[in-house]
Amino acid sequence: MAVGSVAALAVTGTGWFVGEQLTGTFSTSDALAGLDGGRAADGAALNILLIGLDSRKAMDGSDLPAEFVTDALHAGDSDVGGYNTNTLILLHVPEHDGRPVAVSIPRDDYVEVPGYGHRKIKEAYGLAKADEDARLTGSGTLPLAERESRARDAGRRSTVETVQNLLDVHIDHFAEVNLLGFYNVASAIGPLEVCLNAPVDDEEYSGARFPAGRQLLDASQSLAFVRQRHGLPHGDLDRTRRQQAFLWAVARVFQSKGAFEQLTTLRDLTESLKDDVVVDSAMDPIALARRLEGAAAGGIEFHTLPISGFDEIDGQSVNLVDPAEMRDVVATLLDTSPDRGHRSPTATGDGPEIEVRNGTGVDGLAASVAASLRRAGHRTAEPGNGLPATITSVDYGADADRPAAEELAARLGVAARRVSGVDSGRMVLMLGTDIAATVEQSVAGPLPSTIPAVPDTPGPATDAPADVLCVD
């Protein structure tokens, strides 16, 4: 929805078209009522929760056509999947329309779900939906469509509340799409170009069967691409990277189209959104599109929240997480304060400010390490990605900063280097692949398990142009 709105607004003279086509297009929900949601898009920072629902049901609760679910989606039948939220992405639109940040929340994170104790975060929707559906069924006769709508609102409210509590953020808006909606959107946009570092063959589960390298995917193949987890090095975590790569590919399609093509695509896109996309009733698509228009040129910055290990609980594989660490990481990524990139407001140490740069490809490592350093009392600058690095180093520029740099380097078992260009009162921790799996234990104590070496924002393969993201 956001990509389509921005694309049309970018074409001179088409603002009227956007207003006519998008206003009233989407199904709306009052699920944010009582959660202090729906803040107006008046220039302040906005947090929008994007929800991908793994349901084989239509919005009115009826079964999707069996042949469509089984053949086109390769997704079993209508009884499979339940109402799990297999995609959760927090989209942050900064104040003054800076570069948007998209933070993926792995679906198997084992977290506190209000009213249900510790569960996988993907279950927050289905648990509340099922309970409300049972209550409505027992309280009287309601048409299936109305009962389904009200029960789903309970699921949406539970999901939003879980994310707000987990990350200590305010959710202003949300948008939800189901499997059919995803398929229809992909059909309207047209073939999408993606790139794989290695061939995959997951015909039995997702239907994904692709060679290595760049290729164009139709709607059915796109769904298989973003749903695959079997046969990938890091399972669900790799699937998250594919979802991010898909969004990147969608943005590239609109960037490459001419004005007429954009309008034609948008017309098809808005038609496909009517029945299978739900947004909160306070969302103004036009206002949001105008917010994103100025930010679109810089692209979206993708991150995935870190996990601290794996476990099996009640027969289910789960991701172990540290909520305090997750909140620190999100606070760093979503920081919009005037001194962003300088002194962290939570830092209390008196030593040199530490700038963490990630040259490893390990998911979210710079932000996670920076958060660990802050908890240990260090001052940190805004973390970020650096050039690929195999060797970790601690760089400093002034003699006065040498003792602190050598102390940190000793803890990591790496070298401290004096480097011209590093300001006095600052040192740069360049993370290399040599200690990617152990660096957090070195700076802030042991974790339950090492963080898997999963790529950060999907990056191009060494032999691929930078305009296409290559993923495992």
N, C-alpha and C positions, 0 to 999 in steps of 0.2 A: 504494500500500500504506500509506504513512504517513498520507495524507489520510483514507483509510478507517478506519484504526485510531483516529486522533484523533477523528473524527466519532462513532464508536460509544462510545468511552470518555467522551465529553462528555455522553452520555445517562445519567442516573442509573440505576444497577442493571444496566447492560448489560456490565459487565466480564466476567462469566461468558460472555456470548455471544461477545465478542471472543476470549477464550481458546479456546473450543471451535471457532470458525470459522477462526481464523488459524493456530493451532498445527498444523503438519503440512500446511498448504495449499500452501506454496511448494516448488518444486524447489530443491535446494540444491547448492552447489558448494564444493569445497575449494581453489579457485584461489588463495586468499590464503596457503595453506600455504607457508612458506619466505620470505614477504614481510613477516613480523612483523605480519600483519593480525589482525582479529578481537578487538580489545580490548573488554572487557566494558563495557556501558553503565552505568557506576556513578556517573554524575554528572560525569565528566570530559568535556572537549570531544570531539566525534566528527566525523570526516570520512567522508562516505558518497559514493561515486562512483555516479552514476546513468548507466546506459549504454543508449542507444537503438540497437538493432542493425538495420541496413537489410538484412535477409535475408528472402528469399521462401521459406525452408525452415522446416519444423516443427522442434521440439526434437530429434526423433529422426533428423533428416537427410532426411526424406522431403519431396517437393514439396508445397507448399500447393496446394489445388485451383485449377486454372488459371482457372476462371471467377471465383473469389473474388479472386485476385490481379489479374486484368485488369479485371474489372467493378467490384467493390466497392472495391478499393484503388487502382485506376487506376495500377498499379505495374508494368506490363510483364508479364513472366512469371517463372517460378522461376529462370531463369538470369541474371536481371538483379540487380545490387546487390551480389552477393558477400556478404562478411561485414564490411562497413565499419561503423564506429560513427559514425553520422551525428549522434548527440546524445551529448555528454559534459557532465554537470553535476556539479560538486563541491558537495555540500550539507554545510554546516558547522553543527553544533548546538553552540552555545557551552556552556561550563561554567555551572552554575547555571541552565540552561535559559533563556538569553536568546534574543533574536530570531534565528532561523535565517538564514543567508546562503547563497544559491545562486549559484555562479559558473559561467557557461557558458564552455566552451572551444571556440572555432570549429573545425570539423572539418578545415579545410584548412590549419591551422597547420603550418608546415614545421619539424619538430623532430627531435631525436635519438631514434630508436627502438632500444632495446637489441638488438644483434645484426644490425641491418639498416641502420645509418647514418641519414642524414637522409631522412625520409619524411613524408608527411602524417600527422598524428596519427590520423586515422580508419583508416589502414592497419595500425596496430599489431596489431589483433585478427586481421584476415584473413591477414596474412603468417605469424604464428605458428600460426594454426589450420591453414593449408594445409600447412605443414612437418610439424606433428605428425600430421596426417591421413595424409600420405605415409609417414611413418615407421611408423605403426601398420599401414597397409595392407601395407607391405613386410615387417613382422616376423611376420605370421601372420594367421589368419582370426579376425576379431572381428565380432560382430553390428553392423550399421550403427548402431544406436542407441547402443551402448557406445562405438564409435569416434568417433561424432559428439560425444558428451558429453565424452570425454577431449580431443579436439581443440579443442573450444570452451573447455575449461578453460585450455588453453595460450594461446588468444586473450585470454581474460579476464586471465590473469596478465601477459601482455605489455602490455595496455592499462593495468592498474593500475601496473605498474612504470614505464611511460613517463610517466604523470601524476605519480607520486611524484618521479621524477627531475627532471622539467621544473619543477615548482612547489615542490619541496623541502617537501613535506607528507607526512604519514603517512595512508594510507587505512585506515580501520578496518573498513569494510564496503562492499559494493557491491550494487546491484540492477540486473538487466538485463531489458529487455523487447524483444520483436521486433515486427514490423509487425502480426501477427495479435493479439498480446497487447494492443497499443495499441488496435486496433479493438474487441476484446472489452471492454476497460475502458471505452472511450468509450460503447459500447452499454449497458453496465450502469449507468453514471452517468446517462445520458439526455441530452437536448438541452443543449448548452452555449452560453451567450451570449458572443459576441465582438463586437468593434467594429473596423471598418476606416475609415481616414481617406480612402481612395479606392477605387473599384471595381477589381476584378482579373478578368482572363480568361486563365487558363493551362490551358485545356482539353486542350491537346496533351500536356503533361508531367505535372503533378500532378493535374489535374482540378479545380483551384480556379477557381471562377467565381462571384464574389460581388459584390453591390452595396456601395456605401459605407454606413457607419452600423452600427447595432446589428442583430444577427440571431442566430437559433438554428441550431446545426449538429447534424446527426445524426452517427453514427459515421464514415461514409464521408466526409462533408464535413469533419469534424474532422481526419481524416488528411490530406486535401487541403490544409487550412488550414496545418498545421504542416510539410508537405513542400514547399510552394511556394517556389521561389527564382527561377525565370525570370520576368522582367517586373517584378521588384522593384528599387527604386533601388540597393540594396546587396547583392543576391543572398543568399548564405548568411548574411551578418550579419543581414539582415532576417528570415530564417527563424529564426534564434536568438531574436529578439524574439517571434516567433509562438509558439515553444515555451514561452517564459516566460508569455505571455498565456494560453495554454491551461491551464497549471498554476494560474494565478490564477483562471480560470473554474471549474476543478474545485473549488477551495477554496470559491468562492462558492456552488456548488450545495449543498455540505454545510452551509454556514452558514445557508442559506435553508430547509432541510428541517426538518420536525418530527421528533420522536423516532421515530414509527412509520415514516415515510418513510426516515429514516436507516438503520434496521435492515433494511428491505426492500432498499434500495439496497446496503447492505453485504453482504447475503446473495448478491445477484446478482454483486457485485464479487468476492467471494472465490471464487465458483465459476468466474469468468472468469480468475482468476489461476493456476489450478492448472497449466496446461500451457504457459504462454507467459511466465512471469516466473520468473527465477532469482535467488536471493540467496545470499550466502556462508553457509556452514554455521554460523558463529559468531553470526549475527545473531539476536537475540531480538525478534520483532515487537512483543510485548507491552511489553517494557522500552522499546523505542524509541518506541512510541506514548505511553507515560507521559511520556517525556522531552519529546516534541513537544506534548503536551497543554497544558502550561503556556506553551509558546512560541507556540502557534497564535494566541492573541489579538492578538499584535503583527504577525502576517503574516510573509511571507518577503521578505527584501531581495534583489532580483535585480541581478546585475552580469554583464557580459561582459568577458572579458580583452581588453586592447588588442592591436592589431597595429600594426606599424610600416611596412607597405607591402605591395605585391603584386609578383609576378614570375611568369615562366613557366620551369619547370625540367623538362627531359625531356618537353616537350610538355604539361605539366600546369600549370594555374593554381594558385598556392600563396599562402598568407599568410606574409609575412616577420614574424618575431617576435624580440623581444629577451628571452631567458630571464631575465636579471638583472632587467629591468624587470617581467616577469610575476611573479617571486618577490617583488619589493618590493610590488607591488600586492596580491598574495594575502596577504602578511604583514600589510599594513595592514588589509585587509578582515576577516581572520580573527583579528585581535589580540584576545586575551582577558585581557591583563594588567591589574592593578588600576589602572594609570595610563593606560588607554586613554582617548583624548580629551584627554590632556595632553601631556607631553613624550614624544616617540618615543624608544624605547631605542636606536635607531640614529643619532639626531641628535647632531651634535658641535658645531654652531655656537653662538656666544655671542649672536647677535642676537635680535630678537623672534621669538617662536614664530609660525608662519604657519598660519592656518586657511584651507584651500582649500574654497570652495563652488562647486558647479557649477550655473550658471543657463542652460546652453546646450542641453541635450539630447544633447550628444555623449557617446557611450558611454564610461562609466568614466573620464571626463576628470579629475574631481577626484582620484581615487585615483592615477591615473597621474602627474598633475602633482605631487602631494604626494611621490610616490616619487622623481621627478626632482629636486625641491628637496632632499630628504634626501641624495641622492647628491652633490649640489653642496655639502653641508655645512650646510644650514639645519635648524633645528628646526621640526617640523610638528606640528600638532594633528590630531585625527581628521578626515579630509575628509568631505564630505557634499554633498547636493543643496541648492540654495537656490531661491528664487523665480525664475521666468524672467527673464533679464536680457539686454538687447541691448548694454549697455556694460560693459566690464571696468573694474574699479577696484581700488585697493589702499587699504584703509581702516585708519586707526590712531586711537588715542585719547589718547596721551600725547606731549608734545613730545619726550621722549627717543627715541621710536620713529620720529620723522619722517624722519631721514636714511635709515634702512634702508628705510622705506616708499617714499621718493622714489627711492632707488636701484633697487628692484625695479620700480617703476612706469616708470622711464625705460627699463629693459631691455625692458619690454613695450610701450612707447609709449602708455601710458595715464596717467590722472591719479591722484595720491595725494590722499586726502581725509581730513580729520580728522572723525571721527564719534563722537559721544557714545555711550557704551555699550560701546565696545571697550576692554577692560582694558589697563592698562599692561603692557608686555612682550609684547604680542600684536598682530598685524595680520591683517586678513581680506582674502584675495585672492578677489574675486567674479568668476568667469569669465563673460563675456558672449559672445554670438554674434559680436561684431565681430572677435574674434581667435581663435575656437575652433580654426581649422585650423593656427594658427601658434604657439600659446602654448607648447607643449612645446619647440619650437626656441629660443624666447626664454629660457626658464628653465634649460635644460640642454643646449644645443647642438643641432646638426641631427640629424634622423632620416632614414632612407633615403627616406621618403615621408611626406606628411601623413596623419594618421589620418582615415579617412572620417567625415563628419558623420552618424553613426548615432545614433538616439535611445538614451538610457540606459534604465533600467527603464521599460517601456512606460507611457506616461502617457495620461490621458484627453484626447480632443480638446476644443477650447475649448467646443463646444456639447454635450458629453456629460457625464453625471454621473460623479463620481469613483469609483463602484463598478464601472465597467467600463473595462478598459484598451483604448485605441484604438491600433492599430498600422498601419504602411504596408502 
